[in-house]
Amino acid sequence: MMFWYGHDVSGWGWFGMSVGMVLFWALIITALALVFRAANRPHEHTHTPAAPTPEQILGERFARGEIDEEEYWRRLNALHAGPLT
């Protein structure tokens, strides 16, 4: 029979198919890993942290020594008393 191997894949064809299959599966696995990682990543920019309350700001100023204890209590009482009308 002439040209018996003429329609089959030669040695280089098997090599090319093997490399192509490895690259194909590597691409699929990498894509799945990236999608899984992106889906499980904590959402960092979905919300902003809450602004400090006036009491927290006053406490921080007292802790840093910017105001003394008398000033701290006076301002804290003014905050709790509400707006002056």
C-alpha positions in Angstrom: 0.0 0.0 0.0 1.4 3.2 -1.1 1.3 6.3 1.1 0.0 4.3 4.1 1.0 7.0 6.6 0.1 9.9 4.3 -3.1 10.7 6.2 -2.0 10.2 9.8 -0.3 12.7 12.1 3.5 12.4 11.9 5.8 12.6 14.9 6.0 16.4 14.8 2.2 16.5 14.6 1.9 14.5 17.9 4.4 16.8 19.5 2.5 19.9 18.3 -0.8 18.5 19.5 0.7 17.6 22.9 2.2 21.1 23.4 -1.1 22.7 22.2 -3.1 20.6 24.7 -0.8 21.5 27.6 -1.0 25.2 26.7 -4.8 25.0 26.4 -5.3 23.4 29.8 -2.8 25.8 31.4 -4.8 28.7 30.0 -8.1 27.2 31.3 -6.7 26.5 34.8 -5.1 30.0 35.0 -8.3 31.7 33.9 -10.3 29.7 36.5 -7.7 30.5 39.2 -7.9 34.3 38.4 -11.7 34.3 38.4 -11.8 32.4 41.7 -9.3 34.8 43.3 -11.1 37.8 42.1 -14.4 36.5 43.4 -13.0 35.8 46.9 -11.0 39.0 47.3 -12.4 41.3 49.9 -13.9 44.4 48.4 -11.6 47.2 49.6 -13.4 50.2 48.0 -17.0 49.4 48.6 -17.4 51.7 51.5 -15.4 54.4 53.3 -14.7 54.2 57.0 -17.0 56.3 59.2 -15.8 59.7 60.1 -14.8 60.1 63.8 -17.4 61.5 66.1 -16.9 64.9 67.8 -16.4 63.0 71.1 -13.6 60.9 69.5 -11.9 64.0 68.1 -12.1 65.7 71.5 -10.7 62.6 73.2 -7.8 62.4 70.7 -7.0 66.1 71.3 -7.0 65.5 75.1 -4.8 62.4 74.6 -2.3 64.4 72.6 -2.2 67.1 75.2 -3.6 69.8 73.0 -6.3 70.6 75.6 -6.3 70.1 79.4 -8.8 68.2 81.5 -10.9 71.2 82.3 -11.2 72.2 78.7 -12.0 68.6 77.7 -14.9 68.4 80.2 -16.2 71.8 79.3 -16.3 71.0 75.6 -17.7 67.5 76.2 -20.6 69.0 78.3 -21.2 71.6 75.5 -21.4 68.8 72.9 -23.9 66.8 75.0 -26.0 69.9 75.9 -26.9 70.4 72.2 -26.9 73.5 70.1 -27.3 76.9 71.7 -30.4 78.7 70.6 
